[in-house]
Amino acid sequence: MVFGGVGRRGVISGAGALGLGLGVVGQDAHADPAGEIAELYRAAKAEGKLVYWGPEEVPLVRAMIGRFNQAFPGIEVTHFRIEPAPSLQRMLAEQQAGQVNVDAFNQPLLYMQQVLDHQLADQVEWARLYGADPELVFYDGRAISCWDLEMPLCINTDLTKPGEIKSWEDLLLPRWRGKVLLEARGLPLAILMRTWGEQRVLDYIAKLKENKPVILLGGSPAAEALASGRVAVAIGTYSSKIDLIRKSGGPVDWLTVGPIPSIVYVMCAAKGCAHPNAARLWAQWIAGAGAKDVLEAANFGLVHGKSVSPNGMKMRAAGAEVVLEETDVVANRRHLEMAAQAIGALK
């Protein structure tokens, strides 16, 4: 599929790009993903540039760009580091001004409602054209999974004993009074509403608050507080962050105690962008095998789909249930607001 030229399968028109279904376009028995990607690369190389917006640290993005250019030389990638919420605000402001200054961007599913409502992402037949795993494609091709951020129960290994915590309910016991950190936004608990139901999660938050948790804003500050020994257990930080701290000698670890909530980050090709072929090439490459080792070296990866990360394999081996972020954008937002309200982050 080539934009700006004549592709073997033509160009997807915008007429069918307004539905908000979660499925993917059906598979084509005659699809030739390798040929489509080769053709896509030729068109992307003719464009010569790609502007990517994402929140990743500079060393990781440099590694991603380096590996991408090894596979697809001749495309200059510019990375603008920006967090998801501000990037949405900027894209909306530029849309009102009739501008599109980004080609590819990533977002967690949490923020996809605005992307869909304002038609910021192009619709792409990732599975049929480029051989993507259909399980990784969302919203009728407007998003494709790039990595997950799992939020398991995390511990300070100096302040806990092996096997001491076997369930989420264990944290309600009196011995953990004042020793549990609860991240203020409550995202992992919002995700658990998918499997526990809303009332059970709200009851859990109420009981946990009776045990006097430390409430702190931010996944990274939560991990740092855990490593410093301020608390023994943390709810709301990331396995990837804990892995990095542990590798540097910090007394932390994460538990394969289910259910394990996980944020789902997706890559999107910006609708009306200047370099649409490069955007598609980048997104399908990030979601596929090309970037897998680079991402996993930085403790990023997928815990769903056919090719999961080492952390995902560890969770599967332990038989831990992994609960992915809600794909229903309205329910996703409602659950997060409910959890944050219950914790006290929203007044």
Secondary structure as UniProt FT lines:
FT   TURN            8..9
FT   HELIX           14..16
FT   TURN            17..18
FT   TURN            29..30
FT   HELIX           33..47
FT   STRAND          49..54
FT   HELIX           58..71
FT   TURN            73..74
FT   STRAND          76..81
FT   HELIX           84..96
FT   TURN            97..98
FT   STRAND          104..108
FT   HELIX           109..111
FT   HELIX           112..117
FT   TURN            118..119
FT   HELIX           126..130
FT   HELIX           134..136
FT   STRAND          137..138
FT   HELIX           139..141
FT   STRAND          143..150
FT   STRAND          154..156
FT   TURN            157..159
FT   TURN            162..163
FT   HELIX           168..172
FT   HELIX           174..176
FT   TURN            177..179
FT   STRAND          180..183
FT   TURN            184..185
FT   HELIX           187..196
FT   HELIX           198..210
FT   STRAND          214..216
FT   HELIX           219..228
FT   STRAND          233..235
FT   HELIX           239..247
FT   TURN            248..249
FT   STRAND          252..254
FT   STRAND          260..270
FT   TURN            271..272
FT   HELIX           276..287
FT   TURN            290..291
FT   HELIX           292..297
FT   TURN            298..299
FT   HELIX           310..317
FT   TURN            318..319
FT   STRAND          322..324
FT   HELIX           329..343
//
